[in-house]
């Protein structure tokens, strides 16, 4: 994640940890999403431009997207990318535990 700091030359982005930017196809595979999912997340501002994704223009006004995997994973699943991509991590069990905890707090 980058922080912005003021300097004599203006605003400078300072990298506080390594950012991992991936193509749409790789993001779909890693985060287990469809292209339509990513489009909807962008359209409804769940993912913010220049923070969670970048729009990169190519020739003839065609563009591609690059996604910040760490930010996107945290916003979509509320989990760090390292946890989500761990081969021993069971997302279904995680969701079930979260529902059970929420129901227990409600007293059901």
C-alpha positions as CSV (number, residue, x, y, z in Angstrom):
1,X,0.0,0.0,0.0
2,X,1.4,3.4,-0.8
3,X,1.2,6.6,1.2
4,X,1.3,10.1,-0.1
5,X,3.8,12.5,1.5
6,X,4.3,16.2,0.8
7,X,7.8,17.2,-0.4
8,X,9.4,20.3,-2.0
9,X,8.5,18.8,-5.4
10,X,4.9,18.1,-4.6
11,X,3.1,14.9,-3.6
12,X,5.2,11.8,-3.7
13,X,4.0,8.2,-3.3
14,X,6.0,6.3,-0.8
15,X,5.7,2.5,-0.9
16,X,5.1,1.1,2.6
17,X,4.9,-2.5,1.4
18,X,5.1,-4.2,-2.0
19,X,2.1,-3.8,-4.2
20,X,1.1,-6.7,-6.4
21,X,-0.7,-5.6,-9.5
22,X,-2.2,-8.3,-11.8
23,X,-4.1,-8.5,-15.1
24,X,-7.8,-9.1,-15.2
25,X,-7.3,-12.8,-16.1
26,X,-4.8,-13.4,-13.3
27,X,-7.0,-11.5,-10.8
28,X,-10.0,-13.7,-11.8
29,X,-8.0,-16.9,-11.3
30,X,-6.4,-15.9,-8.0
31,X,-9.5,-14.3,-6.4
32,X,-11.9,-16.8,-7.9
33,X,-14.1,-14.2,-9.6
34,X,-15.6,-13.8,-13.0
35,X,-15.1,-10.8,-15.4
36,X,-18.7,-9.8,-14.7
37,X,-17.9,-9.8,-10.9
38,X,-15.0,-7.5,-11.4
39,X,-17.0,-5.2,-13.7
40,X,-19.8,-4.9,-11.1
41,X,-17.3,-4.2,-8.3
42,X,-15.8,-1.4,-10.3
43,X,-19.2,-0.1,-11.5
44,X,-20.6,0.1,-7.9
45,X,-17.3,1.6,-6.6
46,X,-16.5,-1.3,-4.3
47,X,-13.1,-1.2,-6.0
48,X,-11.7,2.3,-6.4
49,X,-9.7,3.5,-9.4
50,X,-6.0,4.2,-8.8
51,X,-6.3,2.4,-5.4
52,X,-7.7,-1.1,-6.1
53,X,-7.3,-1.0,-9.9
54,X,-5.7,1.0,-12.7
55,X,-7.1,1.6,-16.1
56,X,-4.2,1.4,-18.6
57,X,-4.9,2.9,-22.1
58,X,-3.5,1.2,-25.2
59,X,-3.8,2.1,-28.9
60,X,-7.1,3.1,-30.4
61,X,-8.7,4.1,-27.1
62,X,-8.7,0.5,-25.9
63,X,-7.8,-0.1,-22.2
64,X,-6.9,-2.9,-19.9
65,X,-7.2,-3.1,-16.1
66,X,-4.6,-4.0,-13.5
67,X,-5.8,-4.9,-10.0
68,X,-4.0,-4.5,-6.7
69,X,-4.5,-8.0,-5.4
70,X,-4.0,-7.2,-1.7
71,X,-6.4,-4.3,-1.7
72,X,-9.0,-6.1,-3.8
73,X,-8.9,-9.3,-1.8
74,X,-9.3,-7.4,1.4
75,X,-12.3,-5.3,0.1
76,X,-14.0,-8.3,-1.5
77,X,-13.5,-11.0,1.1
78,X,-12.3,-9.0,4.2
79,X,-9.2,-11.3,4.3
80,X,-5.5,-10.7,3.6
81,X,-4.4,-12.1,0.2
82,X,-1.9,-14.4,2.0
83,X,-4.7,-16.1,4.0
84,X,-7.1,-16.3,1.0
85,X,-4.5,-18.0,-1.2
86,X,-3.2,-20.4,1.5
87,X,-3.7,-23.9,0.2
88,X,-5.0,-25.0,3.6
89,X,-7.5,-22.2,3.9
90,X,-11.1,-23.3,3.6
91,X,-13.3,-20.3,2.5
92,X,-16.6,-22.2,3.0
93,X,-15.7,-23.1,6.6
94,X,-14.6,-19.5,7.2
95,X,-17.9,-18.2,6.0
96,X,-19.8,-20.7,8.0
97,X,-17.9,-19.7,11.2
98,X,-18.6,-16.0,10.5
99,X,-22.4,-16.7,10.2
100,X,-22.3,-18.8,13.3
101,X,-20.5,-16.0,15.2
102,X,-23.0,-13.4,13.9
103,X,-26.0,-15.6,14.9
104,X,-24.5,-16.2,18.4
105,X,-24.1,-12.4,18.9
106,X,-27.8,-11.9,18.0
107,X,-28.8,-14.6,20.4
108,X,-30.2,-17.1,17.9
